[in-house]
Amino acid sequence: MTSRFHNPVDTRFGWGSIELLADLTEGQKVALVIFPEARALGLVERIQTILGERLVCVIEDVQPNPDVAQLRGTYERFWREAGDCHTVVAVGGGSAIDTAKALIVGTEGGCFDELLALLASGESFVPSRCKRLIAAPTTAGTGSEVTPWATLWDADNQKKYSLHLDCTWPTVALIDPQLMMTVPASVTVSTGLDALSHALEAIWNHNANPISDTFAVAAIEDILECLPQLHNDLANPELRSRMALAALKAGMAFSNTKTALAHSISYEMTLRHGLPHGIACSFTLPLVLGLAWGRDATRDRTLQRIFGPELDAAQARLRAFLHSLAVKTEFADYGVTTDEAQAILEAAIHGARGQNFIGSTAARA
């Protein structure tokens, strides 16, 4: 069988690579999407200096888990005030990049509800207009800078929407570990665990292949070794660089496989129990590892390259790793009853991401 790996993102990695924005946007009008705390950190001023007069709009009202209730006004203001820009630069974690992906997809009337209706239909569509996107993550975990997906939330109606179009692949990803030096411990852990989940989910996946495995295994080995060290030494530039590269590898892996059961579970845990995404998609990893083990000989061999031949030891290692980062690993730890946990698992396995899991009853094409 021939394996195929495709990722169209022009990816640049290195300390200080944010300075490349000057060359990448020459002669263009640019809008910046950035997280609210960036101004106090001096990051908005730095990017304004890099871009100069080409920067025509700054959007700073990015919230965690971007919700449609807040996105509506931001989207319509963007198309009203910066509809003639060529490029959107997203600087921040997954929420900033996901927000930017939603903004760049233009509708006929510049109305957010038009976009929401298209997403709600579940059918593929070609937008009437779209902007070029440059993504610069400030956390080591999102993977959104090298994937086309954005998750949009509707907390009022307990829904989520997945946006993914050809134009929501970033044109360029700038992975600059220097931007990650001020990330606090809790966010460093949560985003690092998101990356670990991306990589593991890429392995226990119907869409896995030897190329995605290469990225995934390298990412997992790096994260298991590096994240606990970084948690205890947040100002270490070498460790920040290693985690940034590991997260990039994880992003490359799942850019071709999509995520699977742990992420499918996480959506309910975020909507109903308010768990940060990185915790919500990682606390079940030992459980999901057990559900994956023994389902597919090729997948087992890949997992055993990392964890060894015994399932009990593999689960214990993964559980101990999470506990060392103060992450609890049982549903009950998060106020979820046994019956509710079973219901969440049942629903998750039948979700779109759950069907990517090798333990699902039917493989996705």
Contacts in CASP RR format, 6 or more apart in sequence:
PFRMAT RR
TARGET T0000
AUTHOR 0000-0000-0000
METHOD contacts of the structure
MODEL  1
MTSRFHNPVDTRFGWGSIELLADLTEGQKVALVIFPEARALGLVERIQTI
LGERLVCVIEDVQPNPDVAQLRGTYERFWREAGDCHTVVAVGGGSAIDTA
KALIVGTEGGCFDELLALLASGESFVPSRCKRLIAAPTTAGTGSEVTPWA
TLWDADNQKKYSLHLDCTWPTVALIDPQLMMTVPASVTVSTGLDALSHAL
EAIWNHNANPISDTFAVAAIEDILECLPQLHNDLANPELRSRMALAALKA
GMAFSNTKTALAHSISYEMTLRHGLPHGIACSFTLPLVLGLAWGRDATRD
RTLQRIFGPELDAAQARLRAFLHSLAVKTEFADYGVTTDEAQAILEAAIH
GARGQNFIGSTAARA
3 209 0 8 1.000
3 210 0 8 1.000
3 211 0 8 1.000
4 209 0 8 1.000
5 209 0 8 1.000
5 211 0 8 1.000
5 212 0 8 1.000
5 256 0 8 1.000
6 256 0 8 1.000
7 146 0 8 1.000
7 252 0 8 1.000
7 255 0 8 1.000
7 256 0 8 1.000
8 169 0 8 1.000
9 145 0 8 1.000
9 146 0 8 1.000
9 169 0 8 1.000
9 170 0 8 1.000
9 171 0 8 1.000
9 172 0 8 1.000
9 173 0 8 1.000
10 171 0 8 1.000
10 172 0 8 1.000
10 173 0 8 1.000
11 145 0 8 1.000
11 146 0 8 1.000
11 172 0 8 1.000
11 173 0 8 1.000
11 175 0 8 1.000
11 248 0 8 1.000
12 20 0 8 1.000
12 172 0 8 1.000
12 173 0 8 1.000
12 174 0 8 1.000
12 175 0 8 1.000
13 175 0 8 1.000
13 244 0 8 1.000
13 245 0 8 1.000
13 248 0 8 1.000
14 175 0 8 1.000
14 176 0 8 1.000
14 177 0 8 1.000
14 241 0 8 1.000
15 176 0 8 1.000
15 177 0 8 1.000
15 178 0 8 1.000
15 237 0 8 1.000
15 241 0 8 1.000
16 176 0 8 1.000
16 178 0 8 1.000
17 174 0 8 1.000
17 175 0 8 1.000
17 176 0 8 1.000
18 46 0 8 1.000
18 47 0 8 1.000
18 50 0 8 1.000
18 91 0 8 1.000
18 136 0 8 1.000
18 174 0 8 1.000
18 176 0 8 1.000
18 178 0 8 1.000
18 179 0 8 1.000
19 50 0 8 1.000
20 174 0 8 1.000
21 47 0 8 1.000
21 50 0 8 1.000
21 51 0 8 1.000
21 89 0 8 1.000
21 134 0 8 1.000
21 136 0 8 1.000
21 174 0 8 1.000
22 50 0 8 1.000
22 51 0 8 1.000
24 134 0 8 1.000
24 172 0 8 1.000
25 51 0 8 1.000
25 54 0 8 1.000
25 86 0 8 1.000
25 87 0 8 1.000
25 89 0 8 1.000
25 134 0 8 1.000
27 54 0 8 1.000
28 54 0 8 1.000
28 85 0 8 1.000
28 86 0 8 1.000
28 87 0 8 1.000
29 54 0 8 1.000
29 56 0 8 1.000
29 82 0 8 1.000
29 84 0 8 1.000
29 85 0 8 1.000
29 86 0 8 1.000
29 87 0 8 1.000
30 51 0 8 1.000
30 54 0 8 1.000
30 55 0 8 1.000
30 56 0 8 1.000
30 57 0 8 1.000
30 85 0 8 1.000
30 86 0 8 1.000
30 87 0 8 1.000
30 88 0 8 1.000
30 89 0 8 1.000
31 55 0 8 1.000
31 56 0 8 1.000
31 57 0 8 1.000
31 58 0 8 1.000
31 59 0 8 1.000
31 78 0 8 1.000
31 82 0 8 1.000
31 85 0 8 1.000
31 87 0 8 1.000
31 88 0 8 1.000
31 89 0 8 1.000
31 103 0 8 1.000
31 131 0 8 1.000
32 44 0 8 1.000
32 47 0 8 1.000
32 51 0 8 1.000
32 55 0 8 1.000
32 57 0 8 1.000
32 58 0 8 1.000
32 59 0 8 1.000
32 88 0 8 1.000
32 89 0 8 1.000
32 91 0 8 1.000
33 59 0 8 1.000
33 62 0 8 1.000
33 88 0 8 1.000
33 89 0 8 1.000
33 90 0 8 1.000
33 91 0 8 1.000
33 96 0 8 1.000
33 97 0 8 1.000
33 99 0 8 1.000
33 100 0 8 1.000
33 103 0 8 1.000
34 43 0 8 1.000
34 44 0 8 1.000
34 47 0 8 1.000
34 58 0 8 1.000
34 59 0 8 1.000
34 60 0 8 1.000
34 62 0 8 1.000
34 90 0 8 1.000
34 91 0 8 1.000
34 92 0 8 1.000
34 96 0 8 1.000
35 60 0 8 1.000
35 62 0 8 1.000
35 91 0 8 1.000
35 92 0 8 1.000
35 93 0 8 1.000
35 95 0 8 1.000
35 96 0 8 1.000
35 138 0 8 1.000
36 60 0 8 1.000
36 61 0 8 1.000
36 62 0 8 1.000
38 44 0 8 1.000
38 60 0 8 1.000
38 91 0 8 1.000
38 92 0 8 1.000
38 138 0 8 1.000
39 45 0 8 1.000
39 60 0 8 1.000
41 182 0 8 1.000
43 91 0 8 1.000
43 138 0 8 1.000
43 179 0 8 1.000
44 58 0 8 1.000
44 60 0 8 1.000
47 55 0 8 1.000
47 89 0 8 1.000
47 91 0 8 1.000
48 55 0 8 1.000
48 58 0 8 1.000
51 89 0 8 1.000
56 82 0 8 1.000
56 85 0 8 1.000
57 78 0 8 1.000
57 81 0 8 1.000
57 82 0 8 1.000
57 85 0 8 1.000
59 74 0 8 1.000
59 77 0 8 1.000
59 78 0 8 1.000
59 99 0 8 1.000
59 103 0 8 1.000
61 70 0 8 1.000
61 74 0 8 1.000
62 92 0 8 1.000
62 95 0 8 1.000
62 96 0 8 1.000
62 99 0 8 1.000
63 70 0 8 1.000
63 95 0 8 1.000
64 95 0 8 1.000
64 276 0 8 1.000
65 95 0 8 1.000
65 151 0 8 1.000
65 153 0 8 1.000
65 270 0 8 1.000
65 277 0 8 1.000
66 95 0 8 1.000
66 98 0 8 1.000
66 99 0 8 1.000
66 102 0 8 1.000
66 151 0 8 1.000
66 152 0 8 1.000
66 153 0 8 1.000
67 152 0 8 1.000
67 153 0 8 1.000
67 154 0 8 1.000
67 155 0 8 1.000
68 112 0 8 1.000
68 116 0 8 1.000
68 152 0 8 1.000
68 153 0 8 1.000
68 154 0 8 1.000
68 161 0 8 1.000
69 154 0 8 1.000
69 155 0 8 1.000
69 156 0 8 1.000
71 99 0 8 1.000
71 102 0 8 1.000
71 112 0 8 1.000
71 152 0 8 1.000
72 112 0 8 1.000
72 113 0 8 1.000
73 112 0 8 1.000
74 99 0 8 1.000
74 103 0 8 1.000
75 102 0 8 1.000
75 103 0 8 1.000
75 110 0 8 1.000
75 112 0 8 1.000
75 115 0 8 1.000
76 110 0 8 1.000
76 111 0 8 1.000
76 112 0 8 1.000
78 103 0 8 1.000
79 103 0 8 1.000
79 106 0 8 1.000
79 109 0 8 1.000
79 110 0 8 1.000
80 110 0 8 1.000
85 131 0 8 1.000
86 131 0 8 1.000
86 132 0 8 1.000
87 131 0 8 1.000
87 132 0 8 1.000
87 133 0 8 1.000
87 134 0 8 1.000
87 171 0 8 1.000
88 100 0 8 1.000
88 103 0 8 1.000
88 104 0 8 1.000
88 131 0 8 1.000
88 132 0 8 1.000
88 133 0 8 1.000
88 134 0 8 1.000
89 100 0 8 1.000
89 133 0 8 1.000
89 134 0 8 1.000
89 135 0 8 1.000
89 136 0 8 1.000
90 96 0 8 1.000
90 97 0 8 1.000
90 99 0 8 1.000
90 100 0 8 1.000
90 101 0 8 1.000
90 133 0 8 1.000
90 134 0 8 1.000
90 135 0 8 1.000
90 136 0 8 1.000
90 170 0 8 1.000
91 136 0 8 1.000
91 138 0 8 1.000
91 179 0 8 1.000
92 136 0 8 1.000
92 137 0 8 1.000
92 138 0 8 1.000
92 139 0 8 1.000
92 179 0 8 1.000
93 137 0 8 1.000
93 138 0 8 1.000
93 139 0 8 1.000
93 142 0 8 1.000
93 144 0 8 1.000
93 191 0 8 1.000
94 137 0 8 1.000
94 139 0 8 1.000
94 142 0 8 1.000
94 143 0 8 1.000
94 144 0 8 1.000
96 138 0 8 1.000
97 135 0 8 1.000
97 137 0 8 1.000
97 142 0 8 1.000
97 144 0 8 1.000
97 145 0 8 1.000
97 150 0 8 1.000
97 170 0 8 1.000
98 144 0 8 1.000
98 150 0 8 1.000
98 151 0 8 1.000
98 152 0 8 1.000
98 163 0 8 1.000
99 150 0 8 1.000
100 133 0 8 1.000
100 135 0 8 1.000
101 133 0 8 1.000
101 144 0 8 1.000
101 148 0 8 1.000
101 149 0 8 1.000
101 150 0 8 1.000
101 163 0 8 1.000
101 168 0 8 1.000
102 115 0 8 1.000
102 150 0 8 1.000
102 152 0 8 1.000
102 163 0 8 1.000
103 131 0 8 1.000
104 130 0 8 1.000
104 131 0 8 1.000
104 132 0 8 1.000
104 133 0 8 1.000
104 167 0 8 1.000
104 168 0 8 1.000
105 115 0 8 1.000
105 127 0 8 1.000
105 130 0 8 1.000
105 163 0 8 1.000
105 165 0 8 1.000
105 167 0 8 1.000
105 168 0 8 1.000
106 115 0 8 1.000
106 127 0 8 1.000
106 128 0 8 1.000
106 129 0 8 1.000
106 130 0 8 1.000
107 114 0 8 1.000
107 115 0 8 1.000
107 118 0 8 1.000
107 127 0 8 1.000
107 128 0 8 1.000
108 114 0 8 1.000
108 128 0 8 1.000
116 161 0 8 1.000
118 125 0 8 1.000
119 152 0 8 1.000
119 161 0 8 1.000
119 162 0 8 1.000
119 163 0 8 1.000
120 161 0 8 1.000
124 165 0 8 1.000
125 165 0 8 1.000
126 165 0 8 1.000
127 165 0 8 1.000
127 167 0 8 1.000
130 165 0 8 1.000
130 167 0 8 1.000
132 171 0 8 1.000
133 168 0 8 1.000
133 169 0 8 1.000
133 170 0 8 1.000
133 171 0 8 1.000
134 170 0 8 1.000
134 171 0 8 1.000
134 172 0 8 1.000
134 173 0 8 1.000
134 174 0 8 1.000
135 144 0 8 1.000
135 145 0 8 1.000
135 170 0 8 1.000
135 172 0 8 1.000
135 173 0 8 1.000
135 174 0 8 1.000
136 145 0 8 1.000
136 173 0 8 1.000
136 174 0 8 1.000
136 175 0 8 1.000
136 176 0 8 1.000
136 179 0 8 1.000
137 143 0 8 1.000
137 144 0 8 1.000
137 145 0 8 1.000
137 173 0 8 1.000
137 175 0 8 1.000
137 179 0 8 1.000
137 180 0 8 1.000
137 244 0 8 1.000
137 247 0 8 1.000
138 179 0 8 1.000
138 180 0 8 1.000
138 183 0 8 1.000
139 180 0 8 1.000
139 183 0 8 1.000
139 187 0 8 1.000
139 188 0 8 1.000
139 191 0 8 1.000
139 192 0 8 1.000
139 247 0 8 1.000
140 177 0 8 1.000
140 180 0 8 1.000
140 183 0 8 1.000
140 188 0 8 1.000
140 191 0 8 1.000
140 192 0 8 1.000
140 195 0 8 1.000
140 240 0 8 1.000
140 243 0 8 1.000
140 244 0 8 1.000
140 246 0 8 1.000
140 247 0 8 1.000
141 191 0 8 1.000
141 192 0 8 1.000
141 194 0 8 1.000
141 195 0 8 1.000
141 198 0 8 1.000
141 247 0 8 1.000
141 250 0 8 1.000
141 251 0 8 1.000
142 191 0 8 1.000
142 194 0 8 1.000
142 247 0 8 1.000
143 195 0 8 1.000
143 198 0 8 1.000
143 247 0 8 1.000
143 248 0 8 1.000
143 250 0 8 1.000
143 251 0 8 1.000
143 254 0 8 1.000
143 255 0 8 1.000
144 150 0 8 1.000
145 170 0 8 1.000
145 173 0 8 1.000
145 174 0 8 1.000
145 175 0 8 1.000
145 248 0 8 1.000
146 170 0 8 1.000
146 173 0 8 1.000
146 248 0 8 1.000
146 251 0 8 1.000
146 252 0 8 1.000
146 255 0 8 1.000
147 169 0 8 1.000
147 251 0 8 1.000
147 254 0 8 1.000
147 255 0 8 1.000
148 164 0 8 1.000
148 165 0 8 1.000
148 166 0 8 1.000
148 168 0 8 1.000
148 169 0 8 1.000
148 255 0 8 1.000
149 162 0 8 1.000
149 163 0 8 1.000
149 164 0 8 1.000
149 168 0 8 1.000
149 258 0 8 1.000
150 162 0 8 1.000
150 163 0 8 1.000
150 164 0 8 1.000
150 168 0 8 1.000
151 160 0 8 1.000
151 161 0 8 1.000
151 162 0 8 1.000
151 163 0 8 1.000
151 267 0 8 1.000
152 160 0 8 1.000
152 161 0 8 1.000
152 162 0 8 1.000
152 163 0 8 1.000
153 159 0 8 1.000
153 160 0 8 1.000
153 161 0 8 1.000
153 270 0 8 1.000
153 271 0 8 1.000
154 160 0 8 1.000
154 161 0 8 1.000
155 271 0 8 1.000
158 271 0 8 1.000
158 272 0 8 1.000
160 267 0 8 1.000
160 271 0 8 1.000
162 352 0 8 1.000
173 248 0 8 1.000
175 244 0 8 1.000
175 245 0 8 1.000
175 248 0 8 1.000
176 244 0 8 1.000
177 237 0 8 1.000
177 240 0 8 1.000
177 241 0 8 1.000
177 243 0 8 1.000
177 244 0 8 1.000
178 237 0 8 1.000
178 240 0 8 1.000
180 240 0 8 1.000
180 243 0 8 1.000
180 244 0 8 1.000
181 235 0 8 1.000
181 237 0 8 1.000
181 240 0 8 1.000
183 191 0 8 1.000
183 234 0 8 1.000
184 234 0 8 1.000
185 231 0 8 1.000
185 234 0 8 1.000
188 227 0 8 1.000
188 230 0 8 1.000
188 231 0 8 1.000
188 234 0 8 1.000
188 243 0 8 1.000
189 227 0 8 1.000
189 231 0 8 1.000
189 325 0 8 1.000
189 326 0 8 1.000
189 327 0 8 1.000
190 276 0 8 1.000
190 277 0 8 1.000
190 278 0 8 1.000
190 279 0 8 1.000
191 247 0 8 1.000
191 278 0 8 1.000
192 223 0 8 1.000
192 227 0 8 1.000
192 243 0 8 1.000
192 247 0 8 1.000
192 278 0 8 1.000
193 227 0 8 1.000
193 278 0 8 1.000
193 279 0 8 1.000
193 281 0 8 1.000
193 282 0 8 1.000
193 322 0 8 1.000
193 325 0 8 1.000
193 327 0 8 1.000
194 277 0 8 1.000
194 278 0 8 1.000
194 281 0 8 1.000
194 282 0 8 1.000
195 219 0 8 1.000
195 223 0 8 1.000
195 243 0 8 1.000
195 246 0 8 1.000
195 247 0 8 1.000
195 250 0 8 1.000
195 251 0 8 1.000
196 219 0 8 1.000
196 220 0 8 1.000
196 223 0 8 1.000
196 224 0 8 1.000
196 227 0 8 1.000
196 250 0 8 1.000
196 282 0 8 1.000
196 285 0 8 1.000
197 259 0 8 1.000
197 262 0 8 1.000
197 263 0 8 1.000
197 266 0 8 1.000
197 278 0 8 1.000
197 281 0 8 1.000
197 282 0 8 1.000
197 285 0 8 1.000
198 219 0 8 1.000
198 250 0 8 1.000
198 251 0 8 1.000
198 253 0 8 1.000
198 254 0 8 1.000
198 259 0 8 1.000
199 215 0 8 1.000
199 216 0 8 1.000
199 217 0 8 1.000
199 219 0 8 1.000
199 220 0 8 1.000
199 223 0 8 1.000
199 249 0 8 1.000
199 250 0 8 1.000
199 251 0 8 1.000
199 253 0 8 1.000
199 254 0 8 1.000
200 216 0 8 1.000
200 220 0 8 1.000
200 262 0 8 1.000
200 285 0 8 1.000
200 288 0 8 1.000
200 289 0 8 1.000
201 254 0 8 1.000
201 257 0 8 1.000
201 259 0 8 1.000
201 260 0 8 1.000
201 261 0 8 1.000
201 262 0 8 1.000
201 263 0 8 1.000
201 356 0 8 1.000
202 208 0 8 1.000
202 212 0 8 1.000
202 213 0 8 1.000
202 215 0 8 1.000
202 216 0 8 1.000
202 250 0 8 1.000
202 253 0 8 1.000
202 254 0 8 1.000
202 256 0 8 1.000
202 257 0 8 1.000
202 259 0 8 1.000
203 213 0 8 1.000
203 216 0 8 1.000
203 217 0 8 1.000
203 299 0 8 1.000
203 302 0 8 1.000
203 303 0 8 1.000
204 260 0 8 1.000
204 261 0 8 1.000
204 288 0 8 1.000
204 289 0 8 1.000
204 292 0 8 1.000
204 295 0 8 1.000
204 299 0 8 1.000
204 303 0 8 1.000
204 357 0 8 1.000
204 358 0 8 1.000
204 359 0 8 1.000
205 212 0 8 1.000
205 257 0 8 1.000
205 258 0 8 1.000
205 259 0 8 1.000
205 260 0 8 1.000
205 356 0 8 1.000
205 357 0 8 1.000
205 358 0 8 1.000
206 355 0 8 1.000
206 356 0 8 1.000
206 357 0 8 1.000
206 358 0 8 1.000
206 360 0 8 1.000
206 363 0 8 1.000
206 364 0 8 1.000
207 256 0 8 1.000
207 257 0 8 1.000
207 258 0 8 1.000
207 356 0 8 1.000
207 364 0 8 1.000
208 216 0 8 1.000
208 257 0 8 1.000
208 299 0 8 1.000
208 302 0 8 1.000
209 256 0 8 1.000
209 257 0 8 1.000
211 256 0 8 1.000
212 252 0 8 1.000
212 253 0 8 1.000
212 254 0 8 1.000
212 256 0 8 1.000
212 257 0 8 1.000
213 253 0 8 1.000
213 302 0 8 1.000
215 249 0 8 1.000
215 250 0 8 1.000
215 251 0 8 1.000
215 252 0 8 1.000
215 253 0 8 1.000
216 249 0 8 1.000
216 250 0 8 1.000
216 253 0 8 1.000
216 254 0 8 1.000
216 302 0 8 1.000
217 302 0 8 1.000
217 305 0 8 1.000
217 306 0 8 1.000
218 246 0 8 1.000
218 249 0 8 1.000
219 246 0 8 1.000
219 247 0 8 1.000
219 249 0 8 1.000
219 250 0 8 1.000
219 251 0 8 1.000
219 253 0 8 1.000
220 250 0 8 1.000
220 306 0 8 1.000
221 306 0 8 1.000
222 242 0 8 1.000
222 243 0 8 1.000
222 245 0 8 1.000
222 246 0 8 1.000
222 249 0 8 1.000
223 243 0 8 1.000
223 246 0 8 1.000
223 247 0 8 1.000
223 250 0 8 1.000
224 306 0 8 1.000
224 321 0 8 1.000
226 239 0 8 1.000
226 242 0 8 1.000
226 243 0 8 1.000
226 246 0 8 1.000
227 243 0 8 1.000
227 325 0 8 1.000
228 321 0 8 1.000
228 324 0 8 1.000
228 325 0 8 1.000
229 236 0 8 1.000
229 239 0 8 1.000
230 236 0 8 1.000
230 239 0 8 1.000
230 240 0 8 1.000
230 242 0 8 1.000
230 243 0 8 1.000
231 325 0 8 1.000
233 239 0 8 1.000
257 356 0 8 1.000
258 353 0 8 1.000
258 356 0 8 1.000
259 281 0 8 1.000
259 353 0 8 1.000
259 356 0 8 1.000
260 288 0 8 1.000
260 353 0 8 1.000
260 354 0 8 1.000
260 356 0 8 1.000
260 357 0 8 1.000
260 358 0 8 1.000
261 284 0 8 1.000
261 288 0 8 1.000
261 291 0 8 1.000
261 348 0 8 1.000
261 349 0 8 1.000
261 353 0 8 1.000
261 354 0 8 1.000
261 356 0 8 1.000
261 357 0 8 1.000
261 359 0 8 1.000
261 360 0 8 1.000
262 281 0 8 1.000
262 282 0 8 1.000
262 284 0 8 1.000
262 285 0 8 1.000
262 288 0 8 1.000
263 281 0 8 1.000
263 353 0 8 1.000
263 354 0 8 1.000
264 348 0 8 1.000
264 349 0 8 1.000
264 351 0 8 1.000
264 352 0 8 1.000
264 353 0 8 1.000
264 354 0 8 1.000
264 357 0 8 1.000
265 280 0 8 1.000
265 281 0 8 1.000
265 284 0 8 1.000
265 288 0 8 1.000
265 344 0 8 1.000
265 345 0 8 1.000
265 348 0 8 1.000
266 275 0 8 1.000
266 277 0 8 1.000
266 278 0 8 1.000
266 280 0 8 1.000
266 281 0 8 1.000
266 284 0 8 1.000
267 280 0 8 1.000
267 348 0 8 1.000
268 344 0 8 1.000
268 347 0 8 1.000
268 348 0 8 1.000
269 275 0 8 1.000
269 280 0 8 1.000
269 283 0 8 1.000
269 334 0 8 1.000
269 336 0 8 1.000
269 344 0 8 1.000
270 276 0 8 1.000
270 277 0 8 1.000
270 280 0 8 1.000
273 280 0 8 1.000
273 334 0 8 1.000
273 335 0 8 1.000
273 336 0 8 1.000
274 280 0 8 1.000
275 283 0 8 1.000
275 334 0 8 1.000
279 327 0 8 1.000
282 322 0 8 1.000
282 327 0 8 1.000
283 322 0 8 1.000
283 327 0 8 1.000
283 328 0 8 1.000
283 329 0 8 1.000
283 330 0 8 1.000
283 333 0 8 1.000
283 334 0 8 1.000
284 329 0 8 1.000
284 331 0 8 1.000
285 318 0 8 1.000
285 322 0 8 1.000
285 329 0 8 1.000
286 315 0 8 1.000
286 318 0 8 1.000
286 319 0 8 1.000
286 322 0 8 1.000
286 329 0 8 1.000
287 329 0 8 1.000
288 357 0 8 1.000
289 303 0 8 1.000
289 307 0 8 1.000
289 311 0 8 1.000
289 314 0 8 1.000
289 315 0 8 1.000
289 318 0 8 1.000
290 311 0 8 1.000
290 315 0 8 1.000
291 357 0 8 1.000
291 359 0 8 1.000
292 299 0 8 1.000
292 303 0 8 1.000
292 357 0 8 1.000
292 358 0 8 1.000
292 359 0 8 1.000
293 300 0 8 1.000
293 303 0 8 1.000
293 311 0 8 1.000
293 314 0 8 1.000
294 300 0 8 1.000
295 358 0 8 1.000
295 359 0 8 1.000
296 358 0 8 1.000
299 358 0 8 1.000
303 314 0 8 1.000
304 314 0 8 1.000
307 313 0 8 1.000
307 314 0 8 1.000
307 317 0 8 1.000
307 318 0 8 1.000
308 314 0 8 1.000
319 329 0 8 1.000
322 328 0 8 1.000
322 329 0 8 1.000
323 329 0 8 1.000
328 334 0 8 1.000
331 337 0 8 1.000
331 338 0 8 1.000
331 340 0 8 1.000
331 341 0 8 1.000
331 344 0 8 1.000
332 338 0 8 1.000
332 341 0 8 1.000
336 344 0 8 1.000
348 354 0 8 1.000
349 355 0 8 1.000
349 357 0 8 1.000
349 359 0 8 1.000
349 360 0 8 1.000
349 361 0 8 1.000
352 364 0 8 1.000
354 360 0 8 1.000
355 362 0 8 1.000
355 363 0 8 1.000
355 364 0 8 1.000
356 364 0 8 1.000
END
